[in-house]
Amino acid sequence: MQTHPLDAITRRQWLGATLGAAVLPGGSALAARGDGRQAVRELRLVAAPVQHALRGPAHPPITAWAYNGSVPGPLLRARQGERLRVVLDNRLPQDTTVHWHGLRVPNAMDGVPHVTQQPVRPGDSFVYEFDLPDAGTYWYHSHFRGSEQLERGLHGALVVEEAQPLRVDREVVWVLDDWRLGPDGGISESFGSAHDMSHAGRIGNAVTLNGQRAQDLALRPGERLRVRLLNVANARIFSLGFEGHSPQVIALDGQPVTPHAPPAGRVVLGPGMRCDLLLDAIGKPGERHAVFDDFDPRRAFDLLHLRYGNEVLRAAPPPWPIALPDNTVPEPDLPQASRHVLRFTGGMMGSMHRAVLDGESLPMMSLMRRGKAWAINGVVSSGHGEGHAPAHGHADAPLLSLDRGRSYVLALDNDTRWHHPIHLHGHSFRVVRRGGRPTAHREWRDTVLLGPGEQAEIAFVADNPGDWMLHCHVLEHQDGGMMGLFRVR
């Protein structure tokens, strides 16, 4: 488990350790350089096969693909306002790229093959460099053949510290994932399954936390933790409950939110989504409390237990502030915003009978024979951005063309029988309405989870020029056509 105990060293020592020349797993150094005006963090990510002990030392390792030899990849930490420079070395048997999920990067750094860059071929390198305007919890992952490369392990967490980090006793980063293992204990090669693509996606049979079977978390009564949660699974949705505890949500998808208890006591994370929690250890010495997942009540399970030792840190939660400062995301002007509707259709048991693929209107069965089953506004993506060369030598035409600097509201309509976490590249947006009602917190997000038949409205300023992807982060749905481009000009 990736942790940062703040009580064992001074605050100054901790900031120096995590934000200076810190050594990362695999021997890669995150070094600082600069001219006195802006610090630049430099590192090298090596993508390569690795033997990974997913099920522990008592079982044979699996052959995973990893950054710097670890699954998840190294935890990258920097400070808001700094600049990050990452050299990607590809030592995989396939092309690859890196997408910086949730970060508002320049278009050329977004990592979408055949749209923002050419794929990085085996043996080649690519340099990503960009500023970090927003603090928060983000992640990085392959965006080439993502439904395979993420499942094999190509992902990692990226934490951008606030200028004045929130005061806590300890911080933990929980990277939630699942894996589909075959009878031999290795990763199942059932990539591209028509059933997964047209139903709920590739749901695994082995759930992991930070790349391994979850271990209990030892706590001291009175301790305060910041828990950074990330869901990097292909398709699994987590709904976490904290038995006997009342965590407070302080950020969603990296962006601060008014502190509040999670609705119905559950932290719901679709693929690609993140949540920062403040967790006060209110248990008593010797107690154990479950952290459980019950998104599917028929298959509910305990992820881990909060296990209390005998050392009491303090008798009651500390009176420290828990609200985070705002980031620099521009506020949309709702009265002046232009409005567009995006309707998501397709999948099994849906109402989509035909849709347009490469300019041709095709019935559902013909789409399925071509590995497609989903559409946005009646158009099926031909596959750009997911590792395939674009049809006819060019990418799909943009779903929308937006004027730079203007505010927009997108009305998202999930006209399917399945969940879809819709992710927008290059921008963060406010979720302003769900089911026709204003949202309680008007939260900033970059990925919004739509339930079957659900509608939501999101609002943002189109301030980042270029062609940007919008897609379902159930990666098999993305493969199956539920993605498109919007252009900011």
Protein Blocks (a to p, Z undefined) as FASTA:
>chain_A
ZZddfklpcfklmmmmmmmccddehhiacddddehlaccdddddddddddddfkojkbcc
dddddeehiacdddddddehiacddddddfbfbdcddddehiacdfklnopghkloccdd
ehiacddddddfbgcddddddfehkllmmmnopacddddddfbdcddfbdcddddddddd
dfkopacfkghiaklmmmnojadfbdceehiacddddddehiacddddddfbfklccddd
dehiacddfbeehiacdddddehhiacddehiacddddddfbcehiacddddfkbmmlgc
cfbdcdddfbdfbfbdcfbdfbdcddfbdcddfklpccdddddeedehiabfbdceehia
cdfklmmmnopabdeehiacehghnopacehhiacddfbdcdehiacddddddfbfbdcd
dddehiacddfbgghiacfklpacfbdcddehiacddddddfbgcjdddddfbfklmmno
pacddddZZ
